[in-house]
């Protein structure tokens, strides 16, 4: 049962690699990922060196922190591989969908000229169609060698994660099976694809205001507010450190401030909190924007590193500016 699940998962993973056109052996990819995960876990473990020095039992703490580091590294590796495969699939999908309508229009023209469907598809190939032209050549070679055209078309669609391509080819295959007039059908499929793409662009333009607001909030406003909070924490720490608690102890309960309980949060701890939150904000903002504009989360994966880098840079620049602004304040 367990080996069956492993085989099924392996086949699914290989199918995803085919859809993304990543020509690499699965075993090689797993070995490279394992090595990278191990190295990354060691690097992450170095961030816990302060806690390890303060731990009472060093050995047990080392094991615990390494397991935590390994889990974090594994999560990062899985996310990286998933993002890599997904972005490659989206790129191939766009390359096909951008030229599919024009290609089918040429196929319809050839069908109107009296060509059979296989010749109409072959003679509609143009160099500007790029990856689609290569796929049509593969289909033509299969049909020439005695392969069934319908099966060749369905195998072609299985290589791409595109609902638009799949629905178009399914309609074409159904038209072949029914033996109806194909020229009109192919022409209608082409026009429907163009209408769908125009509608998607209109929807994307309509939501531009929301996209701008989310982008500004995630990568500009939030980092600036975090920088301001960080500077205030530093300033308050300096003020509290300059107060001589013993000299005012005689005031008793009349003092409106309490100095017991220690420092609630240190500037370094708050900076760690800021970086974690900026990472979460970058991920959520990229996914929300992708959902609004594209209708899916996957397209936003490529925006995450950009959002994260920009928000961190804004935070650091704002921290430098606020440090210069507050430097004249003495305690």
SEVOVO-547827 format. One line per 2 residues: number of its first residue (from 1); for each residue x, y negated, z negated of N, C-alpha, C. Coordinates in steps of 0.1 Angstrom, whole numbers, plus 2048, in hexadecimal, padded with zeros to 3 digits. Each point is the difference from the previous one (the first is absolute). Layout:
REM SEVOVO-547827
NUM) X Y Z X Y Z X Y Z | ... $
REM end
This chain:
REM SEVOVO-547827
1) 808 80C 800 7F8 7F4 800 809 7F3 800 | 80A 800 7F7 809 7F5 7FF 808 7FE 80D $
3) 805 80B 805 808 7FF 80C 7F8 7FC 80C | 7F3 804 800 7F7 7FB 80B 7FE 7F1 7FF $
5) 7FE 7FB 7F4 7FF 7F1 7FF 80D 7F9 804 | 80B 806 7FD 80D 7F9 804 801 800 80F $
7) 7FC 80C 806 801 800 80F 7F6 7F6 806 | 7F5 7FF 7FB 7F6 7F7 805 804 7F2 7FE $
9) 806 7FC 7F5 805 7F3 7FD 80C 7FD 80A | 808 80A 802 80C 7FE 809 7FB 7FD 80E $
11) 7F6 808 805 7FB 7FE 80E 7F9 7F2 801 | 7F9 7FC 7F5 7FA 7F3 801 80B 7F5 800 $
13) 80B 801 7F9 80A 7F7 800 807 7FF 80D | 802 80C 806 806 801 80E 7F7 7F9 80A $
15) 7F3 801 7FE 7F7 7FA 809 801 7F1 7FF | 802 7FB 7F4 801 7F1 7FD 80D 7FB 807 $
17) 80A 808 7FF 80D 7FC 807 7FE 7FF 80F | 7F8 80A 806 7FE 7FF 80E 7F8 7F4 804 $
19) 7F6 7FD 7F8 7F8 7F4 803 808 7F3 7FF | 80A 800 7F7 809 7F4 7FF 80C 800 809 $
21) 801 80B 807 80B 802 80A 80E 7FF 7F9 | 800 806 7F4 80D 801 7F8 806 80E 803 $
23) 80B 800 808 806 80C 804 80B 804 7F6 | 7FB 807 7F6 80A 804 7F5 7FA 80D 7FA $
25) 809 809 7FD 7FC 80D 7FA 7FB 7FD 7F2 | 7F5 807 7FC 7FA 7FE 7F3 80A 804 7F5 $
27) 807 80B 801 809 804 7F6 80B 7F6 7FE | 805 7FA 80B 80B 7F6 7FF 7FA 7F3 7F9 $
29) 7F4 7FD 803 7FA 7F4 7FA 7FE 802 7F1 | 7FC 80C 7FC 7FE 803 7F2 80D 800 7F8 $
31) 80B 805 807 80D 800 7F9 805 7F2 7FE | 7FF 7F8 80B 804 7F2 7FF 7F8 7F8 7F5 $
33) 7F3 803 800 7F7 7F9 7F6 804 804 7F2 | 803 80D 7FE 804 805 7F3 80C 7F9 7FB $
35) 80A 7FF 809 80D 7FA 7FC 7FE 7F1 7FD | 7F8 7F9 808 7FD 7F2 7FE 7F8 7FE 7F3 $
37) 7F7 809 7FD 7F8 7FF 7F3 809 802 7F4 | 80A 809 801 809 803 7F5 809 7F3 7FD $
39) 805 7FB 80B 809 7F4 7FF 7F8 7F4 7FA | 7F4 7FE 805 7F7 7F5 7FB 7FC 802 7F1 $
41) 7FE 80D 7FC 7FD 802 7F2 80C 7FC 7F7 | 80C 803 804 80C 7FC 7F9 801 7F1 7FE $
43) 7FD 7F9 80C 800 7F1 7FF 7F6 7FB 7F7 | 7F4 806 800 7F5 7FB 7F8 803 803 7F1 $
45) 807 80B 7FE 804 803 7F2 809 7F6 7FA | 808 7F9 808 809 7F6 7FB 7F9 7F4 7FA $
47) 7F3 7FE 804 7F8 7F5 7FB 7FC 803 7F1 | 801 80D 7FC 7FC 804 7F3 80C 801 7F6 $
49) 80B 7FB 805 80C 802 7F7 7FF 7F9 7F3 | 7FA 7F5 7FF 7FE 7F9 7F3 7F8 808 7F7 $
51) 7F5 806 804 7F8 808 7F8 807 80D 7FC | 809 805 809 807 80C 7FC 80A 7FE 7F5 $
53) 807 7F4 800 809 7FC 7F6 7FA 7FF 7F2 | 7F3 7FC 800 7F9 7FE 7F3 7F9 80C 7FB $
55) 800 80B 809 7F8 80C 7FC 808 807 7F5 | 7F8 806 7F7 805 808 7F5 806 80D 805 $
57) 7F8 807 809 805 80D 806 803 7FD 80F | 80D 7FF 803 804 7FC 80D 7FC 80B 80B $
59) 802 80D 7FC 7FE 80A 80A 7F1 801 804 | 7F7 800 7F6 7F2 801 803 7FB 7F4 807 $
61) 805 7F4 7FC 7FD 7F4 807 804 7FF 80E | 80C 806 803 806 800 80D 7F7 809 809 $
63) 7FC 80B 7FB 7F7 809 808 7F3 7FA 803 | 7FA 7F9 7F6 7F3 7FA 801 801 7F4 80B $
65) 80A 7F8 7FE 801 7F4 809 804 805 80E | 807 80B 802 804 805 80D 7F3 806 807 $
67) 7F8 807 7F8 7F4 805 806 7F7 7F5 805 | 7FF 7F5 7F8 7F8 7F4 804 806 7FA 80C $
69) 80D 7FF 801 807 7FA 80B 7FE 809 80D | 800 80D 7FE 7FE 809 80B 7F2 7FF 806 $
71) 7F6 7FE 7F7 7F2 7FE 804 7FF 7F3 808 | 806 7F6 7FB 7FF 7F3 807 807 801 80E $
73) 80C 806 800 807 802 80D 7F8 808 809 | 7F9 80B 7FB 7F8 809 809 7F5 7F8 806 $
75) 7F9 7F8 7F7 7F5 7F8 805 804 7F6 80B | 80C 7F9 7FE 805 7F7 80A 804 807 80D $
77) 806 80C 7FF 804 808 80C 7F3 804 808 | 7F6 805 7F9 7F3 804 806 7FA 7F4 807 $
79) 800 7F4 7F9 7FA 7F4 806 808 7FC 80C | 80D 801 800 808 7FB 80B 7FE 809 80C $
81) 800 80D 7FE 7FE 80A 80B 7F2 7FE 806 | 7F6 7FF 7F7 7F2 7FE 805 7FF 7F3 808 $
83) 806 7F5 7FB 7FF 7F3 807 807 801 80D | 80C 807 801 808 801 80C 7F7 808 80B $
85) 7FB 80B 7FC 7F8 808 809 7F3 7F8 805 | 7FA 7FA 7F6 7F3 7F8 803 803 7F5 80A $
87) 80A 7F8 7FD 803 7F5 809 804 804 80E | 807 80B 801 804 806 80D 7F3 804 808 $
89) 7F7 806 7F8 7F3 804 806 7F8 7F4 805 | 7FF 7F6 7F8 7F9 7F4 804 806 7F9 80C $
91) 80D 800 801 807 7FA 80B 7FD 807 80D | 801 80E 800 7FC 808 80B 7F1 7FE 804 $
93) 7F8 800 7F6 7F2 7FE 802 7FD 7F3 808 | 806 7F5 7FB 7FE 7F3 806 805 800 80F $
95) 80C 806 802 805 801 80E 7F7 806 809 | 7F9 80B 7FC 7F7 807 808 7F3 7F8 802 $
97) 7FA 7FB 7F5 7F3 7F9 801 801 7F2 808 | 80C 7FA 7FF 801 7F3 807 7FF 801 810 $
99) 804 80C 805 800 802 80F 7F5 80A 804 | 7F9 806 7F7 7F7 80A 804 7F5 7FB 809 $
101) 7FA 7F5 7FC 7F5 7FA 808 804 7FD 80E | 80C 7FA 802 805 7FD 80E 802 80D 808 $
103) 806 80A 7F9 803 80C 807 7F3 807 804 | 7F6 801 7F8 7F3 806 803 7F9 7F9 80C $
105) 802 7F3 800 7FA 7F8 80B 806 804 80D | 80D 802 800 807 804 80D 7FC 80E 803 $
107) 7FE 809 7F6 7FB 80E 803 7F2 7FF 806 | 7F7 7F7 7FB 7F3 7FF 806 800 7FB 80E $
109) 80A 7F7 803 801 7FB 80E 805 80B 809 | 809 809 7FB 804 80B 809 7F5 80A 801 $
111) 7F8 802 7F6 7F5 809 802 7F6 7FB 80A | 7FD 7F3 800 7F7 7FA 80A 806 802 80E $
113) 80D 801 801 806 802 80D 7FF 80E 805 | 7FB 809 7F8 7FE 80E 804 80A 809 7FB $
115) 809 7FC 7F7 80A 809 7FB 7FA 809 7F5 | 805 80D 7FF 7FC 808 7F4 806 7FA 7F3 $
117) 7FB 805 7F5 804 7F9 7F3 80F 802 7FD | 806 80B 803 80E 802 7FD 809 7F6 808 $
119) 7FD 7FF 80D 807 7F7 809 7FD 7F1 7FC | 7F4 7FE 7FD 7FC 7F2 7FC 808 7FC 7F3 $
121) 802 809 7F7 808 7FD 7F4 80F 7FE 803 | 805 809 809 80E 7FF 804 803 7F3 807 $
123) 7F8 7FD 80A 803 7F4 808 7FD 7F3 7F9 | 7FA 801 7F4 7FD 7F3 7F9 80B 7FD 7F6 $
125) 80B 808 800 80B 7FE 7F7 808 7F4 805 | 803 7F7 7F7 809 7F4 803 80B 800 7F5 $
127) 80B 7FA 804 80C 7FF 7F7 7FC 7F8 7F3 | 7F8 7F6 802 7FC 7F7 7F5 7F8 807 7F5 $
129) 7FB 80C 803 7F8 808 7F6 808 807 7F6 | 80D 800 803 80A 805 7F6 7FD 80F 7FB $
131) 7FD 801 7F3 7FF 80D 7FA 7F4 808 806 | 7F5 7F8 804 7F5 807 806 803 806 80E $
133) 809 7F9 807 804 805 80D 808 80E 7FE | 808 800 7F6 807 80D 7FD 7F7 80B 7FD $
135) 7F6 7FD 7F8 7F6 80A 7FC 7F8 805 80C | 7FC 7F7 809 7F9 804 80C 809 809 809 $
137) 80D 7FD 800 809 809 808 800 80E 7FA | 800 801 7F3 800 80D 7F9 7F3 807 803 $
139) 7F5 7F9 800 7F3 806 803 800 805 80F | 806 7F8 809 800 804 80E 809 80D 802 $
141) 80B 801 7F9 808 80B 801 7F9 80D 7FB | 7F9 7FE 7F5 7F8 80B 7FB 7F5 805 809 $
143) 7F9 7F7 806 7F5 803 80A 806 807 80C | 80B 7FB 805 807 805 80C 804 80F 7FD $
145) 804 803 7F4 805 80E 7FD 7F4 809 7FD | 7F3 7FB 801 7F5 809 7FE 7F9 7FD 7F3 $
147) 804 7F6 7F9 7FA 7FD 7F3 7F2 7FA 802 | 7F7 802 7F7 7F3 7FA 801 800 7F2 7FC $
149) 7FA 7F7 809 801 7F2 7FE 7F9 7FB 7F2 | 7F5 806 7FD 7F9 7FD 7F4 808 803 7F4 $
151) 807 80B 800 808 804 7F4 80C 7F7 800 | 806 7FC 80B 80C 7F7 800 7FC 7F3 7FB $
153) 7F4 7FB 803 7FC 7F3 7FB 7FE 800 7F1 | 7FA 80B 7FB 7FE 801 7F1 80D 801 7F9 $
155) 80A 808 805 80D 801 7FA 807 7F2 800 | 7FD 7F8 80B 806 7F3 800 7FA 7F7 7F5 $
157) 7F4 801 7FE 7FA 7F7 7F5 804 805 7F2 | 803 80D 7FE 804 805 7F3 80E 7FA 7FC $
159) 808 7FB 80A 80D 7FB 7FD 800 7F2 7FB | 7F4 7FA 7FF 7FE 7F2 7FC 7F5 7FE 7F6 $
161) 803 7F8 7F6 7F6 7FE 7F5 7F7 7F4 804 | 7F9 801 80B 7F7 7F6 806 7F2 805 802 $
163) 7F7 7FA 7F9 7F2 803 802 7FB 7FB 80D | 805 7F5 804 7FC 7FA 80D 804 809 80C $
165) 80C 805 7FF 805 809 80B 7F8 80D 800 | 7FE 806 7F4 7F9 80D 7FE 7F2 7FF 806 $
167) 7F9 7F5 7FC 7F2 7FF 804 7FF 7FE 810 | 80A 7F9 805 800 7FD 80F 803 80D 807 $
169) 809 808 7FB 803 80D 807 7F5 80A 7FE | 7FA 800 7F5 7F4 809 7FD 7F5 7FD 80A $
171) 7FD 7F3 802 7F6 7FC 80A 804 804 80E | 80D 7FF 804 805 804 80D 7FF 80F 802 $
173) 803 808 7F5 7FF 80E 801 7F2 805 801 | 7F7 7F9 7F9 7F2 804 801 7FA 7FD 80E $
175) 805 7F5 806 7FD 7FC 80E 805 80B 809 | 80C 805 7FE 805 80B 809 7F8 80D 7FE $
177) 7FC 803 7F4 7F8 80C 7FE 7F2 7FF 806 | 7FA 7F4 800 7F2 7FE 805 800 7FF 80F $
179) 80C 7FD 806 801 7FF 80F 7F9 7F4 805 | 7FF 7F5 7F8 7F9 7F4 804 80A 7F7 808 $
181) 7FB 7F4 803 808 7F6 808 80A 7FA 7F6 | 80C 802 803 80B 7FC 7F6 804 7F2 801 $
183) 7FF 7FA 80C 805 7F3 802 7F9 7F6 7F7 | 7F3 801 800 7F8 7F6 7F8 802 803 7F1 $
185) 802 80D 7FC 802 803 7F2 80E 7FA 7FB | 80A 802 808 80E 7FB 7FC 800 7F1 800 $
187) 7F9 7FA 809 7FF 7F1 800 7F9 7FB 7F4 | 7F5 807 7FC 7F9 7FB 7F3 809 802 7F4 $
189) 807 80B 800 809 803 7F4 80B 7F5 800 | 805 7FC 80B 80A 7F5 801 7FA 7F3 7FA $
191) 7F4 7FC 805 7FA 7F4 7FB 7FC 800 7F1 | 7FC 80C 7FC 7FD 801 7F1 80D 7FE 7F8 $
193) 80B 805 804 80D 7FE 7F9 803 7F2 800 | 7FF 7F9 80B 803 7F1 800 7F7 7F8 7F7 $
195) 7F3 804 800 7F6 7F9 7F7 804 802 7F2 | 804 80C 7FC 803 804 7F2 80D 7F8 7FC $
197) 80A 7FF 809 80C 7F8 7FD 7FD 7F1 7FE | 7F7 7FB 809 7FD 7F2 7FF 7F8 7FD 7F3 $
199) 7F7 809 7FC 7F9 7FF 7F3 809 800 7F4 | 80A 809 801 80A 801 7F5 808 7F3 7FE $
201) 804 7FA 80C 807 7F3 7FF 7F7 7F5 7FB | 7F4 800 803 7F7 7F6 7FB 7FE 801 7F1 $
203) 7FE 80C 7FB 7FF 803 7F2 80C 7FB 7F9 | 80C 804 806 80D 7FC 7F9 801 7F1 7FF $
205) 7FB 7F8 80A 801 7F2 800 7F6 7FA 7F6 | 7F5 806 7FE 7F6 7FB 7F6 805 801 7F2 $
207) 808 80A 7FD 804 802 7F2 80E 7F9 7FD | 804 7F8 809 80E 7FA 7FE 800 7F8 7F3 $
209) 7F5 7F9 7FC 800 7F8 7F4 803 808 7F4 | 7F9 80C 7FF 802 809 7F5 80E 805 7FF $
211) 806 803 80C 80D 805 800 80A 7F6 7FB | 7FE 7F3 804 809 7F6 7FC 7FF 7FE 7F1 $
213) 7F4 800 7FA 7FE 7FE 7F2 807 80B 7F8 | 7FE 80D 804 806 80B 7F9 810 800 801 $
215) 805 7FC 80C 80E 7FF 802 806 7F5 7F7 | 7FA 7F5 800 805 7F5 7F7 800 804 7F1 $
217) 7F5 806 7FC 7FF 804 7F2 80A 80A 7FC | 803 80A 809 809 80B 7FD 80E 7FC 800 $
219) 805 7F8 80A 80E 7FE 802 805 7F2 7FD | 7F7 7F7 7FD 804 7F2 7FD 7FB 7FC 7F2 $
221) 7F3 800 7FE 7FA 7FB 7F4 804 809 7F4 | 7FE 80D 801 803 809 7F5 80F 7FF 7FC $
223) 80A 801 809 80E 7FF 7FC 803 7F3 7F9 | 7FA 7F5 805 802 7F3 7FA 7FB 7FF 7F1 $
225) 7F4 806 7FE 7FA 800 7F3 808 809 7F6 | 805 80B 806 809 809 7F8 80D 7F9 7FC $
227) 806 7F8 809 80C 7F9 7FE 7FE 7F5 7F5 | 7F4 7FA 800 7FD 7F6 7F6 7FE 806 7F3 $
229) 7F9 80C 7FF 7FF 807 7F3 80D 804 7FB | 809 805 809 80D 805 7FB 808 7F4 7FB $
231) 7FF 7F5 806 808 7F4 7FB 7FA 7FB 7F2 | 7F3 801 7FF 7F9 7FC 7F3 805 809 7F5 $
233) 800 80D 803 805 80A 7F6 80E 7FD 7FC | 809 7FD 809 80E 7FD 7FD 800 7F3 7F7 $
235) 7F8 7F6 804 800 7F4 7F8 7FB 802 7F2 | 7F5 808 7FE 7FB 802 7F3 809 809 7F8 $
237) 808 809 806 80A 808 7F9 80B 7F7 7FB | 804 7F6 808 80A 7F7 7FB 7FB 7F7 7F5 $
239) 7F4 7FC 801 7FA 7F7 7F5 7FF 808 7F3 | 7FB 80C 801 7FF 808 7F3 80D 804 7FB $
241) 80A 802 809 80E 803 7FB 806 7F4 7F9 | 7FC 7F4 803 806 7F4 7FA 7FA 7FC 7F3 $
243) 7F5 807 7FC 7F9 7FC 7F4 806 808 7F4 | 804 7F9 7F6 805 806 7F3 7F5 804 7F7 $
245) 7FC 80D 801 7F5 804 7F8 802 7FF 7F1 | 80C 802 7FB 803 7FF 7F2 7FE 7F2 7FA $
247) 803 7F6 809 7FF 7F2 7FB 7F1 7FC 7FE | 7F8 806 807 7F1 7FD 800 7F8 80A 7F8 $
249) 807 809 7FA 7F9 80B 7F9 7F8 7FA 7F4 | 805 7F5 7FA 7FA 7FA 7F5 7F2 7FA 803 $
251) 7FD 7FE 80C 7F3 7FA 804 7F5 80A 7FD | 803 80D 7FF 7F6 80A 7FC 7F6 802 80B $
253) 7F3 801 7FC 7F6 803 809 7FB 7F4 808 | 805 7F4 7FC 7FC 7F4 808 805 7FF 80E $
255) 80A 808 803 806 800 80D 7F7 807 80A | 7FC 7F9 80B 7F6 806 80A 806 80A 809 $
257) 80D 803 7FF 807 80A 808 804 80C 7F8 | 800 80C 807 804 80C 7FA 80C 805 807 $
259) 80B 804 7F9 80C 804 806 803 80F 7FD | 7F6 807 7FB 801 80E 7FD 7FD 808 80C $
261) 805 80D 800 7FC 809 80A 80A 800 80C | 80A 7F7 800 80A 801 80B 7FB 7FA 80D $
263) 808 801 80A 7FD 7FB 80D 7F6 809 807 | 7F5 7FB 806 7F7 808 806 805 806 80D $
265) 806 7F7 808 806 805 80D 80C 7F8 804 | 80A 806 805 80D 7FA 803 7FF 7FC 80F $
267) 808 7F6 804 800 7FB 80E 804 80C 809 | 809 808 7FC 805 80B 809 7F4 80A 802 $
269) 7F9 803 7F5 7F5 809 801 7F5 7FB 809 | 7FE 7F3 7FF 7F5 7F9 808 805 800 80F $
271) 80D 7FF 803 804 800 80E 7FE 80E 806 | 802 80A 7F8 7FE 80E 804 7F1 802 803 $
273) 7F7 7FA 7F7 7F2 801 802 7FC 7F8 80D | 807 7F5 803 7FD 7F8 80C 803 808 80D $
275) 80C 806 800 804 808 80C 7F6 80C 803 | 7FC 806 7F5 7F6 80B 802 7F3 7FB 805 $
277) 7FB 7F5 7FB 7F3 7FA 804 801 7FB 80E | 80C 7FA 804 801 7FB 80D 800 80C 80A $
279) 806 80B 7FC 7FF 80C 809 7F2 805 802 | 7F9 801 7F5 7F2 804 800 7F7 7F6 809 $
281) 803 7F3 7FE 7F8 7F6 807 803 801 80F | 80D 803 804 804 801 80E 7F9 80B 806 $
283) 7FF 80C 7F9 7FA 80C 806 7F1 7FD 802 | 7F9 7FB 7F5 7F2 7FE 801 7FC 7F5 80B $
285) 808 7F5 800 7FD 7F6 80A 802 805 80E | 80B 807 803 802 806 80D 7F5 809 804 $
287) 7FB 809 7F7 7F5 809 803 7F3 7F9 802 | 7FD 7F6 7F8 7F3 7F9 801 800 7F9 80D $
289) 80B 7F9 804 801 7F9 80D 7FE 809 80B | 807 80C 800 7FF 809 80A 7F2 806 802 $
291) 7F9 802 7F4 7F2 805 801 7F7 7F5 806 | 802 7F4 7FD 7F8 7F5 805 802 7FE 80F $
293) 80D 800 804 803 7FD 80F 7FF 80C 809 | 805 80C 7FB 800 80C 808 7F6 80A 7FD $
295) 7FA 7FF 7F4 7F6 80A 7FD 806 80D 7FA | 80D 800 7FD 807 80B 7F9 80B 7FB 7F8 $
297) 805 808 7F6 80A 7FD 7F7 80E 802 806 | 801 80A 809 80D 805 805 808 7F5 807 $
299) 7F9 7F7 807 807 7F6 808 807 7F6 7F7 | 7FC 7FF 7F4 806 7F7 7F7 80D 804 7F9 $
301) 804 80D 803 80C 805 7F9 80D 7F8 805 | 800 7FC 80C 80C 7F8 805 801 7F3 7FA $
303) 7F5 7FA 7FA 800 7F3 7FA 805 800 7F2 | 800 80C 7F9 803 801 7F2 80E 7FB 7FE $
305) 80B 804 807 80D 7FB 7FD 801 7F1 802 | 7FA 7FB 80A 800 7F2 803 7FA 7F8 7F5 $
307) 7F4 804 7FB 7F9 7F9 7F5 808 801 7F4 | 806 80C 7FD 808 801 7F4 80C 7F7 800 $
309) 807 800 80B 80D 7F8 801 7FC 7F1 7FF | 7F6 7FC 807 7FD 7F2 7FF 7FB 7FB 7F2 $
311) 7F8 809 7FA 7FB 7FC 7F2 80C 7FF 7F6 | 809 80A 801 80C 800 7F7 808 7F3 803 $
313) 803 7FD 80D 808 7F4 803 7F9 7F4 7FB | 7F3 7FF 802 7F8 7F4 7FB 802 7FF 7F0 $
315) 7FF 80B 7FA 801 800 7F1 80E 7FB 7FC | 80A 805 807 80E 7FC 7FC 802 7F1 803 $
317) 7FB 7FC 80C 802 7F1 803 7F8 7F8 7F6 | 7F4 804 7FD 7F8 7F8 7F6 807 800 7F3 $
319) 806 80B 7FC 807 800 7F3 80C 7F6 800 | 807 800 80B 80B 7F6 801 7FB 7F2 7FF $
321) 7F6 7FD 807 7FA 7F2 800 7FB 7FC 7F2 | 7F9 80A 7FA 7FA 7FD 7F3 80C 7FF 7F5 $
323) 80A 807 802 80C 7FF 7F7 806 7F2 801 | 801 7FB 80C 805 7F2 802 7F6 7F6 7FA $
325) 7F3 802 801 7F6 7F7 7FB 801 7FF 7F1 | 801 80C 7FA 7FF 801 7F1 80E 7FE 7F9 $
327) 80B 7FE 808 80D 800 7FA 802 7F3 7F7 | 7F8 7F6 803 801 7F4 7F8 7F8 800 7F3 $
329) 7F8 80B 7FE 7F9 801 7F4 809 807 7F5 | 802 7F8 7F5 809 805 7F6 7F7 804 7F4 $
331) 806 80A 7F8 7F9 805 7F4 807 7FC 7F4 $
REM end
